[in-house]
């Protein structure tokens, strides 16, 4: 069943790129490439596959261009930050675990959770004020989703399972935001992300149960769970 899904996904991705490149569909090629790489990146994250990081970096690069054109400046800047965090996450997933082995799925400790929550609030307030000065098209929502996304991406680099809760919330907001900014394909992409994030939460819970992962507040590191690098 998984092979069939991969085959259909590859075929659909190729078809979208060809239709856009040949101008047979009213879709910009940059947005289509962002759509395709984004969908594959999240699927690979659900699978805990290390290849999510390089594909995610490509996705971020495409969306720097998309969001610049849509005047969503915080989201554009966020993609640049994502590239840096993705490089860190790529390294940590491979070498951040016990004995410099692969990282395993764990839960966020209470203290770190409080710090993350406070950081989201502070960044949202400051970001909203700044974005209003540059005439961003949706200053509060842009700042809120940017703050939550940064927190979720940080948690993702550490394989903290609660990252999925933040991504689910962010994706719900993004679907409406991008639909209202004439980015229909991106809105559809984030609707797909939403369903994949729900699946990711379920799969990571199973992975945590298999590896016996603890919290970040002093719990012992667990033995790597054997996620393949390819």
Backbone as CSV, one residue per row, in Angstrom:
resi,resn,N_x,N_y,N_z,CA_x,CA_y,CA_z,C_x,C_y,C_z
1,UNK,0.831,-1.205,0.000,0.000,0.000,0.000,0.865,1.254,0.000
2,UNK,1.959,1.229,0.777,2.842,2.385,0.836,3.516,2.621,-0.505
3,UNK,3.895,1.528,-1.200,4.528,1.660,-2.506,3.566,2.305,-3.497
4,UNK,2.305,1.907,-3.437,1.296,2.492,-4.319,1.155,3.980,-4.042
5,UNK,1.114,4.343,-2.756,1.001,5.748,-2.389,2.184,6.567,-2.866
6,UNK,3.400,6.009,-2.721,4.596,6.704,-3.184,4.576,6.888,-4.698
7,UNK,4.143,5.859,-5.403,4.079,5.930,-6.859,3.084,6.991,-7.315
8,UNK,1.909,6.989,-6.695,0.894,7.982,-7.047,1.373,9.393,-6.705
9,UNK,2.042,9.536,-5.550,2.557,10.843,-5.155,3.602,11.356,-6.127
10,UNK,4.508,10.475,-6.552,5.536,10.867,-7.508,4.924,11.260,-8.845
11,UNK,3.916,10.493,-9.284,3.253,10.784,-10.551,2.522,12.125,-10.490
12,UNK,1.822,12.363,-9.371,1.093,13.623,-9.216,2.057,14.804,-9.156
13,UNK,3.181,14.629,-8.464,4.173,15.698,-8.359,4.732,16.046,-9.736
14,UNK,5.097,15.006,-10.488,5.634,15.226,-11.824,4.628,15.901,-12.740
15,UNK,3.371,15.484,-12.645,2.327,16.065,-13.493,2.132,17.540,-13.193
16,UNK,2.120,17.896,-11.908,1.951,19.300,-11.528,3.085,20.170,-12.067
17,UNK,4.306,19.686,-11.944,5.461,20.455,-12.418,5.393,20.640,-13.931
18,UNK,5.056,19.580,-14.653,4.977,19.662,-16.119,3.871,20.614,-16.553
19,UNK,2.694,20.501,-15.932,1.568,21.369,-16.293,1.896,22.840,-16.053
20,UNK,2.600,23.118,-14.953,2.965,24.491,-14.661,4.053,24.992,-15.604
21,UNK,5.071,24.173,-15.832,6.198,24.579,-16.674,5.778,24.811,-18.118
22,UNK,4.769,24.081,-18.585,4.294,24.219,-19.966,3.105,25.175,-20.071
23,UNK,2.767,25.824,-18.961,1.680,26.808,-18.910,0.322,26.211,-19.276
24,UNK,0.144,24.955,-18.959,-1.144,24.311,-19.192,-2.050,24.380,-17.969
25,UNK,-1.532,24.942,-16.894,-2.312,25.145,-15.677,-1.991,26.532,-15.133
26,UNK,-2.985,27.231,-14.578,-2.765,28.609,-14.085,-2.072,28.638,-12.729
27,UNK,-0.918,27.980,-12.673,-0.184,27.873,-11.420,1.267,28.280,-11.656
28,UNK,1.784,29.144,-10.783,3.176,29.558,-10.908,4.118,28.400,-10.611
29,UNK,5.193,28.293,-11.381,6.118,27.177,-11.214,6.778,27.190,-9.841
30,UNK,7.117,28.370,-9.323,7.757,28.438,-8.010,6.839,27.909,-6.923
31,UNK,5.563,28.289,-6.975,4.618,27.807,-5.977,4.408,26.304,-6.108
32,UNK,4.379,25.811,-7.351,4.214,24.369,-7.569,5.395,23.606,-6.986
33,UNK,6.618,24.098,-7.234,7.805,23.433,-6.683,7.794,23.491,-5.159
34,UNK,7.299,24.603,-4.598,7.156,24.689,-3.148,6.134,23.687,-2.634
35,UNK,5.042,23.558,-3.375,3.993,22.601,-3.019,4.537,21.179,-2.992
36,UNK,5.220,20.802,-4.055,5.716,19.426,-4.201,6.758,19.107,-3.134
37,UNK,7.762,19.978,-2.975,8.810,19.703,-1.986,8.254,19.753,-0.567
38,UNK,7.276,20.625,-0.339,6.668,20.704,0.987,5.919,19.442,1.362
39,UNK,5.142,18.921,0.414,4.380,17.704,0.673,5.307,16.523,0.959
40,UNK,6.374,16.402,0.154,7.308,15.297,0.374,8.070,15.462,1.685
41,UNK,8.401,16.699,2.028,9.128,16.947,3.273,8.321,16.492,4.480
42,UNK,7.034,16.862,4.539,6.216,16.486,5.687,6.012,14.979,5.734
43,UNK,5.817,14.348,4.586,5.669,12.893,4.573,6.913,12.218,5.143
44,UNK,8.087,12.720,4.765,9.337,12.152,5.269,9.497,12.404,6.768
45,UNK,8.995,13.552,7.251,9.019,13.818,8.685,8.164,12.815,9.446
46,UNK,6.980,12.538,8.908,6.097,11.544,9.536,6.822,10.211,9.659
47,UNK,7.610,9.887,8.635,8.339,8.618,8.606,9.656,8.679,9.388
48,UNK,9.983,9.840,9.967,11.271,10.062,10.651,12.455,9.786,9.723
49,UNK,12.300,10.141,8.470,13.340,9.900,7.471,14.254,11.114,7.372
50,UNK,15.550,10.914,7.426,16.527,11.998,7.445,16.483,12.857,6.189
51,UNK,15.964,12.308,5.084,15.917,13.059,3.829,14.912,14.204,3.872
52,UNK,14.107,14.277,4.945,13.203,15.418,5.062,13.981,16.735,5.114
53,UNK,15.198,16.714,5.647,15.937,17.965,5.834,16.402,18.590,4.523
54,UNK,17.103,17.872,3.635,17.497,18.529,2.374,16.308,18.927,1.511
55,UNK,15.266,18.103,1.486,14.086,18.461,0.705,13.379,19.650,1.332
56,UNK,13.378,19.709,2.661,12.797,20.847,3.347,13.549,22.139,3.055
57,UNK,14.859,22.070,2.950,15.658,23.257,2.622,15.287,23.784,1.237
58,UNK,15.099,22.868,0.272,14.662,23.280,-1.065,13.290,23.942,-0.994
59,UNK,12.385,23.361,-0.198,11.056,23.936,-0.017,11.129,25.361,0.536
60,UNK,11.985,25.572,1.526,12.145,26.906,2.113,12.626,27.908,1.073
61,UNK,13.554,27.498,0.232,14.085,28.402,-0.792,12.989,28.829,-1.770
62,UNK,12.148,27.893,-2.194,11.056,28.236,-3.108,10.079,29.213,-2.453
63,UNK,9.798,28.999,-1.165,8.805,29.836,-0.510,9.345,31.205,-0.098
64,UNK,10.645,31.383,-0.052,11.186,32.731,0.103,10.673,33.607,-1.047
65,UNK,10.700,33.050,-2.242,10.251,33.784,-3.433,8.735,33.980,-3.416
66,UNK,7.995,32.909,-3.102,6.532,32.982,-3.092,6.037,34.039,-2.112
67,UNK,6.557,34.040,-0.900,6.070,34.956,0.124,6.538,36.394,-0.116
68,UNK,7.690,36.560,-0.737,8.128,37.906,-1.112,7.123,38.530,-2.082
69,UNK,6.710,37.750,-3.056,5.748,38.254,-4.043,4.387,38.538,-3.418
70,UNK,4.017,37.769,-2.366,2.717,37.955,-1.701,2.770,39.005,-0.596
71,UNK,3.943,39.613,-0.375,4.144,40.628,0.675,3.855,40.073,2.070
72,UNK,4.146,38.813,2.283,4.069,38.199,3.610,5.507,38.097,4.124
73,UNK,6.001,39.239,4.607,7.429,39.366,4.869,7.912,38.513,6.041
74,UNK,7.073,38.351,7.061,7.484,37.515,8.190,7.613,36.065,7.748
75,UNK,6.647,35.605,6.945,6.725,34.230,6.451,7.939,34.042,5.545
76,UNK,8.265,35.065,4.771,9.450,34.994,3.917,10.718,34.876,4.769
77,UNK,10.821,35.727,5.794,11.991,35.681,6.675,12.068,34.356,7.423
78,UNK,10.897,33.831,7.756,10.838,32.563,8.474,11.484,31.451,7.667
79,UNK,11.287,31.474,6.353,11.874,30.425,5.513,13.402,30.447,5.583
80,UNK,13.957,31.652,5.669,15.419,31.774,5.771,15.905,31.190,7.094
81,UNK,15.172,31.489,8.172,15.528,30.923,9.477,15.400,29.401,9.442
82,UNK,14.348,28.908,8.772,14.145,27.461,8.651,15.353,26.772,8.034
83,UNK,15.957,27.424,7.047,17.109,26.807,6.386,18.223,26.566,7.410
84,UNK,18.478,27.573,8.251,19.492,27.408,9.284,19.119,26.342,10.292
85,UNK,17.860,26.338,10.741,17.410,25.332,11.699,17.416,23.928,11.085
86,UNK,17.156,23.857,9.788,17.150,22.553,9.120,18.544,21.946,9.085
87,UNK,19.537,22.789,8.886,20.919,22.295,8.906,21.258,21.743,10.291
88,UNK,20.814,22.478,11.328,21.040,22.018,12.705,20.276,20.719,12.965
89,UNK,18.998,20.696,12.541,18.189,19.500,12.744,18.754,18.285,12.038
90,UNK,19.251,18.490,10.828,19.866,17.418,10.043,21.005,16.794,10.850
91,UNK,21.852,17.652,11.427,22.973,17.153,12.229,22.486,16.447,13.491
92,UNK,21.539,17.076,14.214,21.085,16.510,15.487,20.382,15.171,15.293
93,UNK,19.586,15.040,14.247,18.906,13.759,14.018,19.906,12.632,13.792
94,UNK,21.053,12.977,13.210,22.069,11.958,12.948,23.005,11.743,14.142
95,UNK,23.322,12.804,14.884,24.378,12.714,15.892,23.990,13.268,17.266
96,UNK,22.709,13.614,17.475,22.323,14.233,18.733,21.831,13.284,19.801
97,UNK,21.868,11.992,19.515,21.402,11.014,20.477,22.511,10.482,21.354
98,UNK,22.210,9.433,22.082,23.176,8.815,22.982,24.392,8.319,22.212
99,UNK,25.582,8.649,22.712,26.806,8.230,22.049,26.949,8.815,20.662
100,UNK,26.393,10.002,20.451,26.416,10.684,19.156,25.702,9.882,18.071
101,UNK,24.739,9.075,18.502,23.934,8.326,17.543,22.697,9.098,17.149
102,UNK,21.786,8.424,16.480,20.566,9.081,16.019,19.662,9.452,17.183
103,UNK,18.996,10.594,17.022,18.091,11.107,18.046,16.797,10.303,18.048
104,UNK,16.189,10.150,19.225,14.915,9.454,19.337,13.807,10.422,19.728
105,UNK,12.566,10.022,19.508,11.399,10.839,19.848,11.250,10.932,21.358
106,UNK,11.069,12.159,21.864,10.889,12.386,23.301,9.838,13.453,23.532
107,UNK,9.461,13.641,24.780,8.483,14.669,25.145,9.187,15.903,25.718
108,UNK,8.535,17.048,25.567,9.075,18.302,26.079,8.914,18.357,27.592
109,UNK,9.975,18.723,28.291,9.887,18.882,29.734,9.123,20.143,30.115
110,UNK,8.668,20.212,31.359,7.844,21.336,31.816,8.569,22.670,31.682
111,UNK,9.802,22.741,32.150,10.529,24.013,32.117,10.740,24.494,30.687
112,UNK,11.138,23.594,29.815,11.346,23.984,28.423,10.031,24.387,27.770
113,UNK,8.952,23.708,28.135,7.638,24.061,27.610,7.228,25.471,27.985
114,UNK,7.489,25.858,29.240,7.166,27.215,29.700,7.985,28.243,28.926
115,UNK,9.273,27.977,28.757,10.139,28.899,28.020,9.638,29.068,26.585
116,UNK,9.258,27.974,25.955,8.769,28.037,24.579,7.476,28.850,24.501
117,UNK,6.565,28.631,25.448,5.288,29.363,25.450,5.518,30.864,25.620
118,UNK,6.384,31.235,26.548,6.686,32.660,26.770,7.325,33.264,25.518
119,UNK,8.232,32.529,24.900,8.896,33.020,23.693,7.887,33.276,22.578
120,UNK,6.890,32.403,22.443,5.857,32.595,21.416,5.094,33.895,21.650
121,UNK,4.714,34.137,22.897,3.961,35.358,23.224,4.800,36.600,22.941
122,UNK,6.038,36.609,23.405,6.913,37.776,23.224,7.159,38.033,21.732
123,UNK,7.469,36.988,20.976,7.736,37.166,19.554,6.500,37.623,18.796
124,UNK,5.329,37.159,19.215,4.095,37.567,18.542,3.808,39.043,18.760
125,UNK,3.938,39.503,19.994,3.687,40.918,20.305,4.682,41.808,19.556
126,UNK,5.961,41.471,19.654,6.986,42.279,18.988,6.838,42.215,17.472
127,UNK,6.550,41.023,16.964,6.415,40.851,15.524,5.232,41.606,14.946
128,UNK,4.115,41.605,15.666,2.930,42.334,15.204,3.222,43.825,15.094
129,UNK,3.876,44.364,16.113,4.209,45.794,16.105,5.125,46.135,14.934
130,UNK,6.122,45.307,14.702,7.052,45.577,13.598,6.370,45.460,12.241
131,UNK,5.586,44.409,12.045,4.970,44.172,10.739,3.963,45.252,10.364
132,UNK,3.356,45.867,11.366,2.454,46.989,11.074,3.221,48.164,10.480
133,UNK,4.474,48.341,10.894,5.268,49.469,10.387,5.689,49.265,8.937
134,UNK,5.743,47.996,8.481,6.143,47.729,7.089,4.942,47.369,6.220
135,UNK,3.737,47.611,6.761,2.496,47.395,6.017,2.328,45.958,5.548
136,UNK,2.659,45.049,6.412,2.410,43.628,6.141,0.903,43.435,5.947
137,UNK,0.517,42.485,5.095,-0.897,42.321,4.760,-1.713,41.677,5.874
138,UNK,-1.078,41.012,6.817,-1.800,40.392,7.946,-0.867,40.346,9.149
139,UNK,-0.594,41.492,9.776,0.468,41.568,10.793,0.322,40.636,11.980
140,UNK,-0.872,40.572,12.589,-1.009,39.715,13.772,-0.903,38.245,13.408
141,UNK,-1.661,37.805,12.403,-1.631,36.390,12.025,-0.252,35.996,11.504
142,UNK,0.377,36.891,10.763,1.716,36.621,10.247,2.704,36.461,11.401
143,UNK,2.605,37.342,12.406,3.508,37.268,13.561,3.225,36.036,14.410
144,UNK,1.940,35.738,14.629,1.572,34.582,15.450,2.037,33.278,14.815
145,UNK,1.751,33.110,13.531,2.146,31.865,12.860,3.663,31.757,12.741
146,UNK,4.321,32.899,12.569,5.783,32.887,12.513,6.369,32.442,13.850
147,UNK,5.849,32.993,14.943,6.348,32.651,16.274,6.111,31.173,16.588
148,UNK,4.894,30.706,16.316,4.566,29.317,16.599,5.369,28.366,15.709
149,UNK,5.580,28.767,14.466,6.338,27.921,13.548,7.794,27.801,13.967
150,UNK,8.377,28.913,14.422,9.756,28.870,14.901,9.882,27.929,16.096
151,UNK,8.915,28.024,17.007,8.934,27.143,18.175,8.780,25.690,17.754
152,UNK,7.861,25.439,16.833,7.632,24.068,16.370,8.860,23.515,15.655
153,UNK,9.518,24.370,14.861,10.708,23.911,14.139,11.844,23.593,15.107
154,UNK,11.994,24.421,16.149,13.003,24.124,17.166,12.717,22.771,17.808
155,UNK,11.446,22.544,18.167,11.068,21.279,18.796,11.283,20.109,17.850
156,UNK,11.082,20.358,16.566,11.289,19.311,15.572,12.758,18.908,15.486
157,UNK,13.657,19.905,15.554,15.079,19.571,15.492,15.499,18.695,16.663
158,UNK,14.775,18.820,17.799,15.078,18.031,18.983,14.226,16.757,19.073
159,UNK,13.385,16.528,18.056,12.468,15.387,18.025,11.542,15.362,19.243
160,UNK,11.049,16.533,19.616,10.079,16.624,20.700,8.682,16.425,20.115
161,UNK,7.951,15.469,20.613,6.700,15.047,20.002,5.653,16.150,19.952
162,UNK,5.713,17.098,20.890,4.715,18.169,20.928,4.842,19.152,19.768
163,UNK,5.886,19.023,18.968,5.990,19.895,17.799,4.772,19.740,16.901
164,UNK,4.202,18.534,16.878,3.044,18.283,16.006,1.826,19.072,16.464
165,UNK,1.658,19.274,17.770,0.521,20.056,18.253,0.598,21.494,17.737
166,UNK,1.806,22.060,17.765,1.968,23.418,17.268,1.747,23.491,15.760
167,UNK,2.303,22.525,15.030,2.138,22.542,13.570,0.662,22.412,13.175
168,UNK,-0.077,21.591,13.889,-1.507,21.426,13.585,-2.236,22.759,13.753
169,UNK,-1.955,23.453,14.851,-2.589,24.754,15.099,-2.201,25.765,14.029
170,UNK,-0.922,25.811,13.704,-0.425,26.748,12.700,-1.058,26.469,11.330
171,UNK,-1.151,25.213,10.962,-1.684,24.869,9.644,-3.149,25.260,9.493
172,UNK,-3.917,25.145,10.572,-5.314,25.574,10.526,-5.388,27.068,10.188
173,UNK,-4.537,27.864,10.819,-4.510,29.310,10.559,-4.018,29.596,9.146
174,UNK,-2.964,28.888,8.726,-2.370,29.129,7.418,-3.344,28.853,6.270
175,UNK,-4.165,27.840,6.396,-5.106,27.514,5.322,-5.982,28.723,5.004
176,UNK,-6.545,29.346,6.034,-7.380,30.514,5.827,-6.598,31.725,5.343
177,UNK,-5.393,31.920,5.903,-4.578,33.077,5.551,-4.174,33.049,4.084
178,UNK,-3.678,31.905,3.608,-3.205,31.837,2.237,-4.356,31.836,1.229
179,UNK,-5.481,31.264,1.612,-6.648,31.312,0.731,-7.099,32.759,0.542
180,UNK,-6.999,33.567,1.601,-7.417,34.969,1.519,-6.400,35.839,0.796
181,UNK,-5.189,35.312,0.543,-4.137,36.074,-0.133,-3.897,35.572,-1.553
182,UNK,-4.902,34.927,-2.134,-4.832,34.447,-3.524,-3.667,33.484,-3.745
183,UNK,-3.450,32.605,-2.773,-2.450,31.540,-2.904,-3.175,30.200,-2.723
184,UNK,-4.048,29.853,-3.671,-4.892,28.667,-3.483,-4.111,27.371,-3.365
185,UNK,-3.066,27.211,-4.179,-2.296,25.965,-4.126,-1.582,25.833,-2.795
186,UNK,-1.066,26.938,-2.277,-0.400,26.911,-0.976,-1.406,26.614,0.132
187,UNK,-2.629,27.142,0.009,-3.679,26.840,0.986,-4.008,25.352,0.968
188,UNK,-4.091,24.771,-0.223,-4.343,23.330,-0.342,-3.191,22.548,0.272
189,UNK,-1.964,23.015,0.010,-0.783,22.349,0.568,-0.861,22.302,2.092
190,UNK,-1.245,23.413,2.710,-1.297,23.435,4.165,-2.467,22.627,4.709
191,UNK,-3.513,22.457,3.915,-4.583,21.542,4.314,-4.071,20.105,4.303
192,UNK,-3.237,19.799,3.312,-2.604,18.479,3.264,-1.646,18.321,4.440
193,UNK,-0.870,19.383,4.709,0.033,19.369,5.864,-0.738,19.041,7.141
194,UNK,-1.915,19.636,7.281,-2.717,19.442,8.487,-3.028,17.965,8.702
195,UNK,-3.480,17.295,7.658,-3.802,15.862,7.789,-2.540,15.045,8.040
196,UNK,-1.431,15.456,7.407,-0.174,14.724,7.591,0.382,14.938,8.993
197,UNK,0.164,16.130,9.555,0.629,16.391,10.922,-0.118,15.534,11.934
198,UNK,-1.410,15.343,11.682,-2.193,14.465,12.562,-1.647,13.045,12.482
199,UNK,-1.322,12.614,11.257,-0.720,11.293,11.083,0.655,11.233,11.737
200,UNK,1.421,12.339,11.628,2.744,12.386,12.231,2.692,12.256,13.735
201,UNK,1.726,12.925,14.358,1.565,12.822,15.808,1.302,11.378,16.218
202,UNK,0.449,10.717,15.465,0.123,9.331,15.772,1.350,8.420,15.604
203,UNK,2.090,8.614,14.508,3.252,7.762,14.251,4.377,8.012,15.247
204,UNK,4.584,9.273,15.625,5.646,9.569,16.585,5.304,9.051,17.971
205,UNK,4.026,9.023,18.303,3.639,8.423,19.581,3.991,6.944,19.596
206,UNK,3.780,6.280,18.485,4.151,4.863,18.384,5.663,4.698,18.477
207,UNK,6.400,5.592,17.822,7.859,5.533,17.867,8.368,5.760,19.284
208,UNK,7.741,6.718,19.985,8.123,6.988,21.378,7.882,5.761,22.250
209,UNK,6.766,5.097,22.022,6.452,3.908,22.811,7.465,2.796,22.554
210,UNK,7.898,2.661,21.301,8.879,1.621,20.970,10.239,1.897,21.594
211,UNK,10.630,3.213,21.599,11.972,3.543,22.082,12.007,3.863,23.569
212,UNK,10.820,4.061,24.177,10.766,4.382,25.601,11.298,5.753,25.909
213,UNK,11.065,6.746,24.989,11.593,8.098,25.144,11.046,8.796,26.373
214,UNK,11.874,9.663,26.967,11.472,10.433,28.144,11.310,11.897,27.805
215,UNK,11.436,12.763,28.817,11.331,14.205,28.607,12.714,14.820,28.566
216,UNK,12.749,16.122,28.281,14.023,16.842,28.213,14.481,17.317,29.583
217,UNK,13.653,17.174,30.599,14.023,17.652,31.941,14.775,16.589,32.737
218,UNK,15.861,16.104,32.159,16.724,15.215,32.915,16.454,13.740,32.730
219,UNK,15.509,13.367,31.834,15.270,11.954,31.607,16.444,11.350,30.869
220,UNK,16.657,10.080,31.104,17.794,9.413,30.475,17.583,9.308,28.978
221,UNK,18.673,9.408,28.225,18.649,9.234,26.765,18.364,7.784,26.462
222,UNK,17.556,7.539,25.448,17.226,6.184,25.087,18.076,5.726,23.921
223,UNK,18.089,4.418,23.718,18.848,3.858,22.616,18.206,4.271,21.299
224,UNK,18.959,4.690,20.279,18.386,5.100,19.008,17.449,4.036,18.470
225,UNK,16.346,4.503,17.819,15.307,3.571,17.403,15.516,2.986,16.027
226,UNK,16.648,3.261,15.421,16.948,2.585,14.169,16.284,3.157,12.953
227,UNK,15.889,4.437,12.982,15.320,5.069,11.805,16.394,5.106,10.724
228,UNK,16.051,4.682,9.534,17.033,4.621,8.470,17.346,6.018,7.936
229,UNK,18.539,6.182,7.448,18.960,7.465,6.893,18.545,7.625,5.462
230,UNK,17.922,6.680,4.883,17.466,6.799,3.491,16.262,5.934,3.300
